[in-house]
Amino acid sequence: MTASMQTARTATITDVDVVRAVFGAFARGDLAALSDLLHADATWHHHNDDRFGGIYCGADAIIAYLTESALLTAGTLRAEPQQVMADGEGHVAVPVRLSASRPDRRTMDGPQVVLVTVAGGRVRAIEQFVGDPAAVAAFWA
């Protein structure tokens, strides 16, 4: 690919493309690609009072959070975006259907919303809101 083609291609990548790439990398279990889509100092705020509640600072902390959640669900964790809506200013809202099961037969299947801030073609911040806080807390307990 020539330099001019690369520049043209890079210039057409939208915030929606970045967020879809994040969900795609997670679905494939490609944590290296996912990490590349995050700013080194990105944050993820899981808004719920459960084992994962709180703010994860930095790409490494975010990847560790996602890795632990995948391990606890024996790889069954699925985050399926229902829509990806952007304002053209770096803010992307994504209603998500999150489902998983645990080896002890606990299951989770319900709505969540993530609000993503994109800057410079990479994720700067993610705010995650769960649809049923008590059920999510019981699942992760």
C-alpha positions as CSV (number, residue, x, y, z in Angstrom):
1,M,0.0,0.0,0.0
2,T,1.4,3.4,-0.9
3,A,1.8,6.2,1.6
4,S,-1.0,8.2,-0.1
5,M,-3.4,5.2,0.1
6,Q,-2.5,4.7,3.7
7,T,-3.2,8.4,4.5
8,A,-6.5,8.3,2.6
9,R,-7.6,5.1,4.4
10,T,-6.6,6.4,7.9
11,A,-8.5,9.6,7.2
12,T,-11.7,7.7,6.6
13,I,-11.7,5.8,9.9
14,T,-14.6,7.0,12.1
15,D,-15.3,6.8,15.8
16,V,-17.9,4.2,14.9
17,D,-15.2,2.1,13.1
18,V,-13.0,2.3,16.2
19,V,-15.7,1.2,18.5
20,R,-16.8,-1.7,16.2
21,A,-13.2,-2.8,16.0
22,V,-13.1,-2.9,19.8
23,F,-16.1,-5.1,20.0
24,G,-14.7,-7.3,17.1
25,A,-11.4,-7.7,18.9
26,F,-13.1,-8.7,22.1
27,A,-15.4,-11.2,20.3
28,R,-12.3,-12.8,18.7
29,G,-10.4,-12.8,22.0
30,D,-7.7,-10.8,20.4
31,L,-6.5,-8.8,23.4
32,A,-3.4,-7.5,21.6
33,A,-5.6,-5.9,18.9
34,L,-7.9,-4.6,21.6
35,S,-5.0,-3.1,23.5
36,D,-3.8,-1.4,20.4
37,L,-7.2,0.3,20.1
38,L,-6.8,1.9,23.6
39,H,-4.8,5.0,24.5
40,A,-2.1,3.9,27.0
41,D,-3.8,6.0,29.7
42,A,-7.4,5.0,28.8
43,T,-10.0,4.5,31.5
44,W,-12.9,2.0,31.9
45,H,-15.5,2.8,34.6
46,H,-17.7,-0.1,35.4
47,H,-20.7,1.5,37.2
48,N,-21.9,-1.2,39.5
49,D,-21.4,-2.5,43.0
50,D,-19.9,-5.8,42.2
51,R,-16.4,-7.5,42.0
52,F,-15.6,-5.5,38.9
53,G,-17.1,-2.2,39.9
54,G,-14.8,0.8,39.8
55,I,-12.4,2.5,37.4
56,Y,-9.6,0.8,35.6
57,C,-6.8,3.1,34.6
58,G,-4.5,2.3,31.7
59,A,-4.7,-0.1,28.8
60,D,-3.0,-2.9,30.8
61,A,-5.5,-2.6,33.7
62,I,-8.4,-2.7,31.2
63,I,-7.0,-5.8,29.5
64,A,-6.5,-7.4,32.9
65,Y,-10.2,-6.6,33.8
66,L,-11.5,-8.1,30.6
67,T,-9.2,-11.1,30.9
68,E,-10.4,-11.9,34.4
69,S,-14.1,-11.6,33.4
70,A,-13.4,-14.0,30.4
71,L,-11.6,-16.5,32.7
72,L,-14.4,-16.4,35.2
73,T,-16.9,-17.2,32.5
74,A,-14.8,-19.9,30.9
75,G,-14.8,-17.9,27.6
76,T,-18.6,-17.6,27.4
77,L,-18.7,-13.9,27.9
78,R,-20.3,-12.2,24.8
79,A,-20.9,-8.5,24.3
80,E,-23.1,-7.9,21.3
81,P,-23.6,-4.3,20.3
82,Q,-27.2,-3.6,19.3
83,Q,-26.4,-0.2,17.8
84,V,-23.5,2.1,17.5
85,M,-24.4,5.8,17.6
86,A,-21.9,8.6,17.4
87,D,-22.1,12.4,17.6
88,G,-19.1,13.1,15.3
89,E,-17.3,14.7,18.3
90,G,-15.7,11.6,19.7
91,H,-18.7,10.3,21.8
92,V,-20.2,6.9,20.9
93,A,-23.2,5.3,22.7
94,V,-23.6,1.5,22.4
95,P,-26.6,-0.4,23.8
96,V,-25.1,-3.9,24.4
97,R,-26.6,-7.3,25.1
98,L,-24.2,-9.0,27.5
99,S,-24.4,-12.7,28.1
100,A,-22.3,-15.3,29.9
101,S,-22.4,-18.4,32.0
102,R,-20.2,-19.5,34.9
103,P,-19.0,-23.0,35.6
104,D,-21.3,-23.1,38.6
105,R,-24.3,-22.6,36.2
106,R,-24.9,-19.0,37.0
107,T,-26.0,-17.1,33.9
108,M,-26.4,-13.5,32.8
109,D,-28.1,-12.2,29.8
110,G,-29.3,-8.6,29.7
111,P,-28.9,-5.1,28.5
112,Q,-26.0,-2.8,29.3
113,V,-24.9,0.5,27.8
114,V,-21.4,1.7,27.1
115,L,-20.4,5.2,26.4
116,V,-17.1,5.4,24.6
117,T,-14.9,8.5,24.1
118,V,-12.6,8.2,21.1
119,A,-9.7,10.6,20.4
120,G,-7.1,10.3,17.6
121,G,-8.5,7.0,16.4
122,R,-8.2,5.2,19.7
123,V,-10.4,4.8,22.8
124,R,-9.8,7.4,25.6
125,A,-12.5,6.3,28.0
126,I,-15.4,3.8,28.4
127,E,-18.3,4.2,30.8
128,Q,-20.2,0.9,31.4
129,F,-23.7,0.9,32.9
130,V,-25.5,-2.3,33.7
131,G,-29.3,-2.9,33.1
132,D,-29.9,-5.0,36.3
133,P,-27.3,-4.0,38.9
134,A,-28.4,-6.6,41.5
135,A,-28.4,-9.5,38.9
136,V,-25.0,-8.5,37.6
137,A,-23.6,-8.3,41.1
138,A,-25.0,-11.8,41.9
139,F,-23.5,-13.2,38.7
140,W,-20.0,-11.9,39.5
141,A,-20.2,-12.7,43.3
